[in-house]
Amino acid sequence: MKYVIIPILSALVLLASCKSQSKEQTGAKYKTLRVEFSNQTLKRDYTAKLQGRQYVEIRPQVSGIITNICLNEGDLVHKGQVLFIIDQVPYKAALETAVANVKSAESKLATAKLTAESKEELFKENVVSEFDLQTARNNLAEARAALALARAEEINARNNLSYTEVKSPVDGVASMIPYRVGALVNSSITKPLVTVSDDSEIYAYFSLDENQILDLIQQYGSLQKTMEQMPNVELILSNGKVYKYPGKIDAISGTIEESTGVVSIRASFKNPDGLLRNGGSGRVVIPTSLDNVIVIPQAATSELQNRIFVYKVVDGIAKSTPVEVYRLNNGTEYVVETGLVPGDIIIAEGAGLMREGTVIDTNASTNE
């Protein structure tokens, strides 16, 4: 029986070998892609810090004890609204003193004026000497100067009294308040009484490196044209959601920071719902639109020594082909600048496992 089994086993091995050779000759089945021109929008995001359109630290201009706090923390406040009142008693007294000094100076001026006029008449009649006349004139000038000084002191006293009512210079939202009634404050306090942020419009500040700025200038022609022609940008909030209102880049620094080599950029966003807050963070997304370009999946590429390769199918054979790609990508696709032309067929997946010269069955392969 064993003489019969051996020839049968040999025949099975030979048959399997023939089938394997036949499969290799006809080629393997791979997912392929025929490249064509298309339009592509690439997006790149940058970490940004959010600031209100105006952010004002409110500090007292006079010293004294806080007698009244006229707002709640986090309130919406309006320009000119009284926020704090500082003890007014000493400043009212100073104003009354200044007013009295003005009246006294006015009386002295009137007396000096009468005396000078009298001396003028007496001098004409040779009753008084020229010395007496000049002395009267000098007293009149001194009285006038004293009145001017008294009036200036009155203005200063009125201003100081008005400063006891600390008012908001802008519309906005109030911060937390680090002081309470009874606290002694002055113009040199470390922490402001309160900060008011106008959040009707929010500025998102972020940075681009020197090469990216040069790319923009070369693309649009100048920084001014860059701001005018760049498309709207998006804002991704700290919770990962996209802010519903688009923004616009409206300011680009004209200098490069020496320590970091970056250029500061500002994008503005409307904030009618009050969702954005001063001091917040997010990511600004800048889109780049490219027309009539070749786009391939990154899965169709492999990288070797900082060069990117694809496998082009030429006459049914996989051929390794270097390509140059656009500096930006969306994380899943590349925009090919050189190395491929429309109509080329490439291996769409698994390029990293492909070998040069692999036979590809273009009839059995799948095209995307």
Secondary structure, DSSP 4 states (H G I P E B T S, - for coil): -HHHHHHHHHHHHHHHHHHHHHHHHH-B--EEEE--EEEEEEEEEEEEEEEEEEEEEE--SS-EEEEEE-S-TT-EE-TT-EEEEE--HHHHHHHHHHHHHHHHHHHHHHHHHHHHHHHHHHHHTTSS-HHHHHHHHHHHHHHHHHHHHHHHHHHHHHHHHHHTEEE-SS-EEE------TT-EE-TT-SS-SEEEEEEEEEEEEEEEEHHHHHHHHHHHSSHHHHHHHSPPBEEEETTSPBPSS-EEEEEE-SS--TTT-EEEEEEEEE-TT--S-TT-EEEEEEEEEEEEEEEEEGGGEEEETTEEEEEEEETTEEEEEEEEE-S---SSEEEEEES--TT-EEE-S-GGG--TT-BB-TTTSEE-
